[in-house]
Amino acid sequence: MPLRLPAWTATLTWKSACFIVVMCCTLAAVLGALVHVAVTRQTVATARDKALGKLHDASRSYEAGENLPPDSAIDPAGLPASLRALAVSGQRGTIVSDYDGRPVMWAAAPADGRALATAVDYSQSARTINGLDQAIIGSSVLAIGGTLLVGAFAVTRVTRRLHQTATVARRITQGDLDARVGDARTKDPARRQDEVATVAAALDTMAGSLQSKLLSEQRFTADVAHELRTPLTGLQAASELLPEGRPTQLVQERVRTMRQLTEDLLEISRLDSGSEQVETDLHRLAAVAERAVRASGTATEVVVVRDVYVETDRRRLERVLGNLIANAHKHGRAPVALTVDGPVVTVRDHGDGYPEYLVAHGPQRFRSEPRGAVTGAGGGAKGHGLGLTIAVGQAEVLGARLVFANAADGGALATLTLDAPTGDVSAGGVPARDASADGA
């Protein structure tokens, strides 16, 4: 099983921090090694020159038969074997080794088949090199920490702006076309823009253009629907004057369809504009559901599992339920059941279920595909696809959630979830506000 890293390791801040640390450590290691080598060479060379100078004086004293200087002797006990062998072979040399618990720079030269050696204290030089190494390590840690803090601050500013841009993009996706990034760098033309400001400006421009186009389409739809109402009203009145017969019935039916379509377009335009005002009151949910079923004029079974009082706009709620019931009878098959279970209302038919696009993405305007083969009255019939669109829009105005799914054993299932109930009817209590307007 592959190792899965935590989610935070994928963030730009974490990646930038790792990059900064790696680069700083590499740079500190290279520079520290170069400084260490250079200083060590210089320190060793100085100690070597001092030891060789002292060895030269000892050699002169030895050749003159005089006493040897301090720390100089023939074949001293602490002389390293390698340096002794070098001197015996007739060459001079130096080496650093420990003697009596302290570092010593030894220098040796040949002396009648033996080794004349002298020692120079190397402790101070060793302490200088160790101090330098500690200074390099300490300064590297401070430099890495300081660079990391400055880098994290700079990267955090960038990522914060990126998160703000992403948040605005999600708001636009959810329908808030007034959302804008408003990056300060885009407001001042004289200020140079970085890549984040360029993306923010492009997103704001896109949102403004999209909003303008949608508003233009909404106004066009509303104007067309409004202009059609007057001639359709006259056409409906004129159709009532035609002599009875099959042709007259067809004309009247088409006029009613056109007029309903016009009213639906006007309602969708109002929903899109966000100008709808909710008038809430306390209502028994089961009573509202029964009223919607009676108004639909269909044979829909009402099942009340648990009745509750809800504070809602009864007209809009009945509109949502009525559209769901009408869609179930038009595109599904009987029996159609409406179930009230607390604040959740479901409408189910036993047809071929909702199309895949509707379950995945919700209803789409002017797209109403048949659910399956034509079975029963109206099964598989096509419509203008605005009923469910209006139901979703009205549910959003009410603050409710409408979900479309297909039942496991067949049939379409629409679930409307309202806000938390104000009171439970089965408990026998009535909320403080009067619930007499429930339409019972």
Disulfide bonds with the S-S distance in Angstrom:
none
